[in-house]
Amino acid sequence: MKLYKSTNVFDEALKRINWLFDEFENIVVGCSGGKDSTVVLNLCLKVAEERNRLPLTVMFIDQEAEWQHTIDYMKTIMADPRINLRWYQMPMRIFNATSQTAHWLECWDPKAKDLWIHEQEPNAVTENIYGTDRFHELFPAIARVEYPNTPMCYIAGMRADENPKRYVSLTTHAVYKWATWGTTLNKSQRQYTMYPIYDWASSDVWKAITNNGWNFNRIYEQFYGYGIPLRQMRVSNLHHETAIHSLFHLQEIEPKTWSKMTQRLAGIDTAGKMGKDDFIVRDLPFMFKDWRE
């Protein structure tokens, strides 16, 4: 059941962020280059400026197979003197949903430097000292290593309306004190991820960006021009199962990125030649009697 207040989600998010700044000395903002993290970044910047807590530490884990639009957007963030951007470009493994044989992209593999999809940044974190090479495991691992035995809060953009599972997880059980809208990174060290815009809709996100004139990743304009549905506008690595729909527009939107990806990763060229309707099989092909065959 939803309970509506007389205030709006923008003001409520600011209240939550102010509370987190009260609770934690160490604040890190996650930014993927997507619209939700753009909103969280700008809200946190507003609070940090008002509280004299600049520069704001921002984390970007670069999965190598990123849109060039995303890289360009992150460079504008890096150039902002109010921000201390921690840009991670280190070896990790990302699932490849385009191939039945090459199941992983070994991101930033030193042995494949000549094939990297884009170059490393001069001040990037390039050594993986965190004890894991899996993307989602890196967040608690980085917090544990860089803030040893120290409370910290990682603030990120996740919204409950994106799927029912998220809605339940972000509204059911208290994670930190009374707040349900988060997850635990390392409980013994009081390290948490919190999602202050968990109750926003997509329209709230774009209204905030537009009304405040915030800079954003221009790949969304390309998505809109191609008629891609809102729920499929994914700013993520281009070969993951959640972002694969965007892959079929890559060769038109960013032909140079497409060319580099076909050289770097098996399955990309096949997906492009087959197209979305043939590559993503929904109906059993006529020549087979069942899916197992």
C-alpha positions as CSV (number, residue, x, y, z in Angstrom):
1,M,0.0,0.0,0.0
2,K,1.3,3.5,-0.9
3,L,0.9,6.3,1.5
4,Y,1.0,9.8,-0.1
5,K,2.3,12.9,1.7
6,S,1.6,16.5,1.1
7,T,5.3,17.0,0.2
8,N,6.9,16.0,-3.1
9,V,9.6,13.4,-3.8
10,F,12.2,16.0,-4.6
11,D,12.0,17.5,-1.1
12,E,11.7,14.1,0.6
13,A,14.9,12.9,-1.2
14,L,16.8,16.0,0.1
15,K,15.6,15.3,3.6
16,R,16.9,11.7,3.3
17,I,20.2,12.8,2.0
18,N,20.6,15.5,4.7
19,W,19.9,12.8,7.3
20,L,22.6,10.5,5.7
21,F,25.1,13.4,5.9
22,D,24.2,13.7,9.6
23,E,24.7,10.0,10.2
24,F,27.9,9.4,8.2
25,E,31.1,11.3,8.0
26,N,32.2,9.2,4.9
27,I,29.8,9.6,2.0
28,V,30.4,8.1,-1.4
29,V,28.1,8.7,-4.4
30,G,27.8,6.0,-7.0
31,C,27.4,7.2,-10.6
32,S,26.9,4.9,-13.6
33,G,26.2,7.7,-16.1
34,G,22.5,6.8,-16.0
35,K,19.6,9.2,-15.3
36,D,18.9,8.0,-11.8
37,S,22.5,8.3,-10.6
38,T,22.6,11.7,-12.3
39,V,19.8,12.9,-10.1
40,V,21.3,11.4,-6.9
41,L,24.7,13.0,-7.8
42,N,23.2,16.5,-8.2
43,L,21.0,16.2,-5.0
44,C,24.1,15.2,-3.0
45,L,26.1,18.0,-4.5
46,K,23.4,20.4,-3.4
47,V,23.5,19.1,0.2
48,A,27.3,18.9,0.3
49,E,27.6,22.5,-0.8
50,E,25.2,23.7,1.8
51,R,27.0,21.8,4.5
52,N,30.5,22.7,3.4
53,R,31.3,19.0,2.7
54,L,33.0,19.5,-0.7
55,P,34.6,17.9,-2.6
56,L,32.1,15.1,-2.9
57,T,33.6,11.7,-3.5
58,V,32.0,9.9,-6.5
59,M,32.6,6.4,-7.6
60,F,32.4,5.1,-11.2
61,I,33.2,1.4,-12.0
62,D,34.0,1.4,-15.7
63,Q,33.1,-1.9,-17.3
64,E,35.1,-1.1,-20.5
65,A,32.2,-2.0,-22.9
66,E,30.5,1.3,-22.1
67,W,28.7,3.7,-24.4
68,Q,31.2,6.5,-25.6
69,H,28.4,8.9,-24.6
70,T,28.7,7.6,-21.0
71,I,32.5,8.0,-21.0
72,D,32.1,11.6,-22.4
73,Y,29.5,12.4,-19.7
74,M,31.8,11.0,-16.9
75,K,34.6,13.2,-18.1
76,T,32.4,16.3,-17.5
77,I,31.9,15.0,-14.0
78,M,35.6,14.5,-13.5
79,A,36.2,18.1,-14.6
80,D,33.9,19.5,-11.9
81,P,36.1,21.0,-9.1
82,R,33.4,20.1,-6.6
83,I,33.8,16.4,-7.3
84,N,36.5,13.9,-6.4
85,L,35.8,11.2,-8.9
86,R,37.2,7.7,-8.2
87,W,37.2,6.2,-11.7
88,Y,37.8,2.4,-11.5
89,Q,39.2,0.8,-14.6
90,M,40.6,-2.4,-13.3
91,P,40.4,-6.1,-14.1
92,M,37.0,-7.6,-13.5
93,R,34.7,-10.1,-15.2
94,I,31.4,-9.1,-16.8
95,F,28.9,-11.7,-18.2
96,N,28.5,-11.7,-22.0
97,A,25.0,-12.4,-23.0
98,T,25.8,-12.5,-26.7
99,S,27.8,-15.6,-26.9
100,Q,27.3,-19.3,-26.1
101,T,31.1,-19.9,-26.0
102,A,32.7,-16.7,-24.6
103,H,30.7,-16.2,-21.5
104,W,32.8,-13.4,-19.9
105,L,34.5,-10.2,-20.9
106,E,37.7,-9.9,-19.0
107,C,37.5,-6.2,-18.6
108,W,40.8,-4.2,-18.7
109,D,42.8,-7.4,-19.3
110,P,46.4,-6.2,-19.6
111,K,47.1,-8.9,-22.2
112,A,44.3,-7.5,-24.5
113,K,45.4,-3.8,-24.1
114,D,45.5,-3.3,-27.9
115,L,41.8,-4.3,-28.1
116,W,40.4,-2.2,-25.2
117,I,37.2,-0.6,-26.2
118,H,38.3,2.8,-24.9
119,E,41.4,4.0,-23.2
120,Q,42.1,4.2,-19.5
121,E,42.0,7.6,-17.8
122,P,45.3,9.0,-16.5
123,N,44.2,9.1,-12.9
124,A,42.1,6.0,-12.9
125,V,42.3,3.1,-10.3
126,T,43.8,0.4,-12.5
127,E,44.8,-2.2,-9.9
128,N,42.3,-4.6,-8.5
129,I,43.3,-5.1,-4.8
130,Y,39.8,-5.9,-3.6
131,G,39.8,-9.7,-3.6
132,T,37.1,-10.2,-6.2
133,D,36.6,-9.8,-9.9
134,R,32.8,-9.9,-9.9
135,F,31.0,-6.5,-10.5
136,H,28.4,-6.6,-7.7
137,E,30.9,-8.0,-5.2
138,L,33.2,-5.1,-5.8
139,F,31.0,-2.5,-4.0
140,P,31.3,-4.0,-0.5
141,A,34.9,-5.1,-1.2
142,I,35.9,-1.5,-2.1
143,A,34.1,-0.1,1.0
144,R,35.9,-2.7,3.2
145,V,39.4,-1.9,1.8
146,E,39.2,1.8,1.4
147,Y,37.3,2.5,4.6
148,P,38.6,-0.2,6.9
149,N,36.6,-0.6,10.2
150,T,35.0,2.8,9.4
151,P,31.3,3.6,9.0
152,M,30.4,4.8,5.5
153,C,27.4,5.3,3.3
154,Y,27.3,4.7,-0.5
155,I,24.5,6.6,-2.0
156,A,23.1,5.3,-5.3
157,G,20.2,5.6,-7.7
158,M,17.7,2.8,-7.5
159,R,13.9,3.1,-7.8
160,A,11.2,0.8,-6.5
161,D,9.0,1.2,-9.6
162,E,11.4,-0.5,-11.9
163,N,10.2,-4.0,-10.8
164,P,8.1,-5.5,-8.1
165,K,11.0,-7.3,-6.5
166,R,12.8,-4.0,-5.9
167,Y,9.6,-2.5,-4.5
168,V,9.4,-5.2,-1.9
169,S,13.1,-5.1,-1.0
170,L,13.1,-1.3,-0.6
171,T,9.9,-1.0,1.4
172,T,9.7,-4.0,3.7
173,H,12.5,-4.3,6.3
174,A,14.6,-1.7,8.0
175,V,18.2,-1.7,6.9
176,Y,19.7,1.2,8.8
177,K,17.9,2.4,11.8
178,W,14.3,3.1,10.6
179,A,15.1,3.3,6.9
180,T,14.1,0.5,4.5
181,W,15.4,2.0,1.3
182,G,18.9,0.5,1.3
183,T,21.1,-2.6,1.6
184,T,23.9,-3.6,3.8
185,L,27.4,-3.6,2.5
186,N,29.4,-4.6,5.6
187,K,27.2,-4.7,8.7
188,S,29.9,-5.1,11.3
189,Q,31.6,-1.9,10.0
190,R,28.3,0.0,9.6
191,Q,28.7,0.3,5.9
192,Y,25.5,0.7,3.8
193,T,24.1,1.5,0.4
194,M,21.2,3.8,0.5
195,Y,18.7,4.8,-2.2
196,P,17.1,8.2,-1.4
197,I,15.1,8.4,-4.7
198,Y,13.6,4.9,-4.2
199,D,10.0,6.3,-4.5
200,W,10.5,8.4,-7.6
201,A,8.9,7.6,-11.0
202,S,10.8,8.0,-14.3
203,S,8.8,11.2,-14.9
204,D,10.1,12.6,-11.6
205,V,13.6,11.9,-12.7
206,W,13.3,13.7,-16.0
207,K,11.3,16.6,-14.4
208,A,14.2,17.2,-11.9
209,I,16.8,17.1,-14.6
210,T,14.9,19.4,-16.9
211,N,13.7,21.9,-14.2
212,N,17.2,22.2,-12.8
213,G,19.1,22.3,-16.0
214,W,21.4,19.5,-14.9
215,N,23.8,18.0,-17.4
216,F,23.0,14.4,-18.3
217,N,24.2,11.5,-20.5
218,R,23.1,12.4,-24.1
219,I,22.7,8.8,-25.0
220,Y,19.1,9.1,-23.7
221,E,18.4,11.6,-26.6
222,Q,19.5,8.9,-29.0
223,F,17.4,6.3,-27.2
224,Y,14.4,8.5,-27.5
225,G,15.0,9.2,-31.2
226,Y,15.0,5.5,-31.9
227,G,11.7,4.9,-30.0
228,I,13.3,2.7,-27.4
229,P,10.8,2.1,-24.5
230,L,11.7,3.8,-21.2
231,R,12.3,0.5,-19.4
232,Q,14.8,-0.6,-22.0
233,M,16.9,2.7,-21.9
234,R,19.7,1.0,-20.1
235,V,23.1,2.7,-19.5
236,S,25.1,-0.3,-18.7
237,N,27.8,-2.5,-20.3
238,L,26.6,-3.2,-23.8
239,H,26.6,-7.0,-23.7
240,H,24.9,-7.7,-20.4
241,E,21.4,-9.3,-20.5
242,T,19.7,-6.2,-19.1
243,A,21.2,-3.9,-21.7
244,I,21.3,-6.2,-24.8
245,H,18.4,-4.4,-26.4
246,S,20.5,-1.3,-26.8
247,L,23.2,-3.3,-28.6
248,F,21.1,-3.5,-31.7
249,H,21.2,0.3,-32.1
250,L,24.9,0.6,-31.3
251,Q,26.3,0.2,-34.8
252,E,24.2,3.3,-35.9
253,I,24.6,5.4,-32.8
254,E,28.3,4.7,-32.2
255,P,29.9,2.9,-35.1
256,K,33.4,3.3,-33.7
257,T,32.3,1.7,-30.4
258,W,30.6,-1.1,-32.4
259,S,33.7,-1.8,-34.4
260,K,35.9,-2.0,-31.3
261,M,33.4,-4.3,-29.6
262,T,33.2,-6.8,-32.5
263,Q,37.0,-7.1,-32.2
264,R,37.0,-7.4,-28.5
265,L,34.2,-9.8,-27.7
266,A,32.7,-12.8,-29.4
267,G,29.0,-12.8,-30.2
268,I,28.6,-9.0,-30.8
269,D,29.0,-9.3,-34.6
270,T,26.6,-12.2,-34.7
271,A,24.0,-10.3,-32.7
272,G,24.3,-7.3,-35.1
273,K,23.9,-9.5,-38.2
274,M,20.9,-11.4,-36.9
275,G,19.1,-8.4,-35.4
276,K,16.9,-8.3,-32.4
277,D,14.0,-10.4,-33.7
278,D,16.2,-13.3,-34.7
279,F,18.8,-13.1,-31.9
280,I,16.3,-13.0,-29.0
281,V,14.4,-16.2,-29.7
282,R,10.9,-16.2,-28.1
283,D,9.1,-18.9,-30.1
284,L,10.3,-22.5,-30.6
285,P,11.8,-22.7,-34.2
286,F,9.7,-25.0,-36.4
287,M,12.5,-27.6,-36.9
288,F,12.6,-28.6,-33.2
289,K,10.1,-30.6,-31.2
290,D,10.9,-29.0,-27.9
291,W,13.4,-26.5,-26.3
292,R,15.7,-29.2,-25.0
293,E,16.3,-30.5,-28.5
